[in-house]
């Protein structure tokens, strides 16, 4: 069974995630030190740089990305990253949008 990691605050993958390990390295993030690798990632949205999709794609390519992602609303960073991972590396990461309202 895949474990779930629920982020309580938005994460910038650029500077906030180490793609070589899948670890959250943003010292100010509540889930600092947690790994997204092989986990079901649940998050409201991302924050930060337009470089974030590249960091997430690299984590996915290296096998350190999440198995799937659930968002509260569509997020361009996540959608771009999973699309690029599929196109360039044939790696699929399912994304679900869970709208409570």
N, C-alpha and C positions, 0 to 999 in steps of 0.2 A: 504494500500500500504506500502511495506517495504522501509524504507529509506536506501540510499546508503552511505557508508563511504569509501571514496577513500583515501588511505594512500599515502602521497607524498614521504615518505622514507620507506625503509625496517624496519620491526619491529621484535625484538626478543621477542617471547611470554614469554620465561623464564626471569623473572625480568622486563619485559615490559608490562605485562598484569596481572591484578588481576582476576583470574578465578572465584572468589566469587562474583564479581560485573560486570565483563566484561569491566572494565575501563582500558584504556591505562594509565599506571602509570610511564612509562619512562619519566622523566622530560625533557629529551633532545629531545624527539620525537615531531614533529610539531603537531600531533594530541593528545598530552597529555591532559587527562581529558575527551576525547571522549569515548563513549561506543561502543563496537562491538556487544553487546547483541541484538539479534533480527534484525540485520541489514544485508544488502548485502555488504560484504566486498570486496573491489577491491584493489589489491596490486600487485606490480611488483614481489616481492619475500620477503622472510623472511631473517633474519640474526641471527647469534649467535649460542647458545648452542644446543647440541643434546637433551637437556631436554625440548626444546620448544614444541615438539609434545605432551608431557605429560600435559603441561600447557593448551594447546589448547583443548585437550581431556577433561580435567577437567572442563573447561569453558562450553564446549558443554554438558557434563553430567549434570552440574548444571543448564542448561537452559540459560546460559549467553554467548553462542557462537553465531556466525553469522548464518543467515538463509542459506546463500550460499556464495561461495568465487569465485572471478574471478582473475586469475593470468595472467601475461604476458607471463610466461613460466612455465613449470612444476617445482614444488618445493617439495622436499622430506619431509620437515617438515609438510607441509599442507597435502600432500597425506597420510603420515603415520597417522596423527592425525584423519583424517576423516575415514580412514579404521578401525582404532582401535575403534572409537566411534560407528561405525556400528557393528563391531564384538562383542564388549563387552556390549554395551548398546542399540543396535538396533535403534540408532539415526542416521539418514542420513542427511548429509550436502552436497549439490551439489557443485562440483568444475568444473569450466569452465576454459579452457586455451584460452586466447584471444591473438593471435599472430598478431601484426600489420604488420610484415614484412614477 
